[in-house]
């Protein structure tokens, strides 16, 4: 496939593919990653790329230049390429993480993640679809990807992963208007942190009358409640300090949505 990047015709081949998703294919090109939407390219996404804020935190892998086909029709965009990184999803898999990434390393990563997210918010951007597949890490470094889905300046985030979506937005039409704010991102952050520390979703386990994760989340009945049967495969939440558990309980049982306090995790 031929595309035009910075006025140069470039041939992208199957050998260059980094990943394929429902809306696009991402290719390697030098130090760049090139996201090419499956036709027809979504006009709203391309308009968002053109309007994307500048001078952003380095952890946000933001769109750089519009990519066109050889007829000058926009088909995607370039961004910095992140090599050798893993999705945060890996931290939630006990058999992968134990012996590979320590609890202290997880806490350090999430502390840097929180700082990066706060800087993104300070630029007027709300992530919206924040989940364990679009946050990457390598060593001590963390990156936020899939930035073309974020919300800013009237451009809505129209997608969400139900495991990480704030229950306050259940049943809302995300395409109708910008609905996310920073508090929704901090909820998603808390879900990811809990899952990475304890290998279970905060609304996992079994409840006698609320059989699904979504109903539990909507009711604010977390896996910390005594009436919930805690999964045997999960890490015991009692290993967490009381002040950390109190913060998690505020988020998952009492609809608190503040950022994790600085220094809470040590």
matplotlib code that plots the C-alpha trace (Angstrom):
import matplotlib.pyplot as plt

x = [0.0, 1.4, 0.8, 2.2, 4.1, 5.6, 5.3, 7.2, 5.5, 6.0, 5.3, 3.7, 3.7, 2.5, 6.0, 5.7, 2.5, 2.8, -0.9, -4.4, -7.6, -11.2, -10.8, -7.2, -3.9, -0.6, 2.6, 6.3, 8.1, 11.5, 11.1, 7.4, 4.2, 1.7, -2.0, -4.0, -7.8, -9.7, -11.7, -13.6, -11.4, -13.5, -13.9, -14.4, -11.2, -9.2, -10.7, -9.6, -6.1, -5.8, -7.1, -4.9, -3.3, 0.5, 3.3, 2.0, 3.5, 6.0, 4.1, 1.2, 1.8, 0.0, -0.8, 1.9, 1.2, -1.7, -1.0, -2.8, -3.1, -1.5, -4.6, -4.2, -7.1, -6.4, -6.2, -4.5, -1.6, 1.9, 3.0, 6.1, 6.8, 7.1, 9.3, 9.8, 6.8, 4.0, 0.4, -0.6, -2.9, 0.1, 0.4, -3.0, -2.0, -0.6, 1.4, 3.1, 3.8, 4.9, 8.7, 8.8, 7.5, 7.4, 4.7, 7.1, 7.7, 3.9, 3.4, 6.3, 4.8, 1.3, 2.8, 4.4, 1.2, -0.8, 1.6, 1.4, -2.4, -2.5, -0.3, -2.6, -5.6, -3.8, -3.6, -7.4, -7.5, -9.6, -8.7, -12.1, -11.4, -8.6, -8.0, -5.3, -4.6, -3.9, -1.3, 2.1, 5.1, 8.8, 11.1, 10.2, 8.6, 4.9, 3.1, -0.5, -1.5, -4.7, -4.8, -7.1, -10.0, -9.5, -11.8, -10.8, -12.2, -15.6, -14.3, -15.9, -14.5, -17.1, -15.8, -15.3, -14.3, -17.1, -14.6, -13.1, -16.1, -17.3, -20.8, -22.0, -21.8, -23.7, -26.4, -25.3, -24.8, -21.1, -21.6, -24.1, -21.7, -18.5, -19.4, -16.1, -14.3, -11.1, -12.9, -13.9, -10.3, -9.4, -12.0, -10.5, -7.0, -8.2, -9.7, -6.4, -4.3, -6.4, -6.4, -2.6, -2.0, -4.5, -5.2, -9.0, -11.4, -12.7, -16.2, -15.0, -16.0, -19.5, -22.4, -25.6, -28.0, -25.9, -24.6, -22.7, -19.8, -21.8, -24.6, -22.1, -20.3, -23.6, -24.6, -21.2, -20.7, -17.0, -15.1, -14.0, -17.6, -18.0, -21.1, -18.9, -17.1, -13.5, -11.8, -9.2, -6.9, -6.7, -4.2, -5.6, -6.5, -5.6, -2.0, -2.7, -2.2, -5.4, -5.1, -4.8, -7.8, -9.8, -9.0, -10.0, -13.2, -14.1, -13.8, -15.5, -18.1, -18.8, -18.3, -15.3, -13.5, -10.4, -6.9, -4.9, -3.3, 0.4, 2.5, -0.4, 1.3, 4.7]
y = [0.0, 3.4, 6.4, 9.9, 10.8, 14.3, 14.7, 11.5, 8.4, 5.4, 1.8, 0.0, -3.8, -6.7, -7.0, -3.6, -4.3, -3.7, -4.4, -4.6, -3.5, -3.0, 0.5, 0.6, -1.1, 0.2, 0.0, 0.5, 3.3, 4.3, 5.7, 6.3, 4.2, 4.9, 4.3, 3.8, 3.5, 0.8, 2.5, 4.7, 6.7, 8.2, 11.9, 12.7, 11.0, 12.8, 16.2, 15.4, 14.6, 17.9, 19.8, 17.9, 20.0, 20.6, 20.6, 17.5, 15.2, 12.8, 9.9, 10.6, 9.0, 11.7, 12.1, 14.0, 14.3, 13.4, 10.6, 10.6, 8.2, 9.1, 11.1, 13.4, 11.9, 11.6, 8.0, 8.2, 9.7, 9.2, 9.0, 8.1, 4.3, 2.6, -0.5, -3.2, -2.3, -4.4, -3.5, -3.0, -5.9, -8.1, -6.9, -8.3, -11.8, -13.5, -16.3, -13.6, -11.0, -13.0, -13.3, -10.8, -7.5, -6.8, -5.1, -2.2, -1.9, -1.9, 0.9, 2.9, 2.5, 3.6, 6.6, 7.7, 6.8, 9.0, 11.9, 11.6, 11.4, 14.5, 16.3, 15.2, 16.5, 19.8, 20.2, 20.0, 16.3, 13.6, 10.1, 8.5, 5.1, 4.4, 0.7, -1.9, -2.3, 1.4, 2.0, 0.5, 0.1, -0.9, -0.9, 2.3, 4.0, 4.3, 5.5, 6.2, 5.2, 5.3, 9.0, 9.6, 8.4, 11.0, 13.8, 17.5, 20.9, 19.6, 16.4, 13.5, 10.1, 7.8, 4.4, 2.8, -0.6, -1.6, -3.1, 0.3, 2.6, 4.7, 3.3, 6.9, 6.7, 3.4, 3.7, 7.1, 7.8, 8.6, 9.8, 12.5, 15.0, 15.0, 13.3, 12.4, 14.4, 13.8, 12.0, 9.2, 8.7, 8.4, 5.7, 3.8, 4.3, 2.8, -0.3, -0.9, -0.4, -2.7, -5.4, -5.1, -5.5, -8.3, -10.1, -9.5, -6.9, -4.8, -6.1, -9.7, -12.6, -13.9, -12.0, -13.9, -11.4, -9.3, -11.9, -9.7, -7.4, -4.5, -4.8, -4.9, -1.8, 0.0, -0.9, -0.1, -3.5, -4.3, -7.5, -6.1, -6.6, -9.5, -10.9, -11.4, -14.7, -13.7, -15.6, -18.1, -17.2, -13.5, -12.0, -11.3, -7.6, -7.8, -7.4, -3.7, -1.1, 0.2, 3.7, 2.2, -0.1, 2.9, 4.8, 1.9, 1.5, 5.1, 4.6, 1.3, 1.2, 4.9, 6.5, 8.6, 9.8, 11.7, 11.1, 8.6, 10.8, 11.4, 9.1, 6.8, 3.7, 4.6]
z = [0.0, -1.0, 1.3, 1.5, 4.7, 5.0, 1.2, 0.5, -1.1, 1.2, 0.6, 3.6, 3.5, 5.6, 6.9, 8.5, 10.4, 14.2, 14.9, 13.5, 15.2, 14.4, 13.0, 11.7, 11.0, 12.5, 10.5, 11.3, 9.3, 10.6, 14.1, 13.5, 13.8, 11.0, 11.8, 8.7, 9.1, 7.4, 4.6, 4.7, 7.1, 9.8, 9.2, 12.9, 13.9, 11.2, 12.3, 15.8, 14.7, 12.9, 16.0, 18.5, 21.2, 21.0, 23.6, 25.3, 28.0, 26.4, 27.9, 25.6, 22.2, 20.3, 16.6, 14.6, 10.9, 8.7, 6.3, 2.9, 0.0, -3.4, -4.3, -1.3, 0.6, 4.4, 5.6, 8.9, 10.9, 12.2, 15.8, 17.8, 17.8, 21.2, 21.1, 23.6, 25.8, 27.2, 27.9, 31.5, 30.9, 31.5, 35.1, 35.8, 34.9, 37.9, 36.2, 34.0, 36.7, 39.7, 39.6, 36.7, 38.1, 41.8, 43.8, 44.4, 40.6, 40.0, 42.5, 40.9, 37.5, 38.6, 40.4, 37.2, 35.3, 37.7, 37.2, 33.4, 33.4, 35.6, 33.1, 30.2, 32.1, 32.6, 28.8, 28.6, 27.5, 29.1, 28.1, 28.3, 27.0, 29.5, 29.8, 30.3, 26.6, 25.8, 28.6, 27.9, 30.2, 29.9, 32.9, 34.7, 31.7, 30.9, 27.7, 26.9, 23.3, 21.1, 21.6, 18.7, 20.9, 23.6, 24.5, 24.2, 23.0, 21.9, 20.3, 22.3, 23.2, 21.7, 22.8, 26.2, 27.7, 30.1, 32.6, 33.1, 32.4, 35.3, 36.3, 36.2, 32.5, 32.1, 29.5, 28.3, 24.6, 24.3, 20.7, 21.5, 23.3, 25.3, 28.5, 30.2, 32.8, 34.7, 37.5, 35.1, 34.2, 37.9, 38.3, 35.4, 36.9, 40.2, 38.5, 36.7, 39.8, 41.9, 39.1, 38.7, 42.4, 43.2, 39.9, 40.1, 39.0, 41.9, 41.1, 40.7, 42.8, 43.4, 45.0, 46.0, 44.3, 41.9, 39.4, 37.0, 37.2, 35.7, 38.2, 41.0, 39.7, 39.3, 42.9, 44.3, 45.8, 45.5, 46.0, 49.5, 50.8, 53.2, 51.3, 48.2, 47.7, 47.0, 44.1, 45.3, 42.4, 43.4, 45.7, 49.2, 49.5, 53.2, 52.2, 51.3, 54.0, 55.7, 54.2, 50.7, 51.2, 52.5, 49.3, 47.2, 49.2, 48.7, 44.9, 44.5, 47.4, 47.9, 44.4, 45.3, 42.2, 43.4, 42.2, 44.3, 47.0, 46.5, 48.6, 49.4, 48.0, 49.4]

ax = plt.figure().add_subplot(projection="3d")
ax.plot(x, y, z, "-o")
ax.set_aspect("equal")
plt.show()
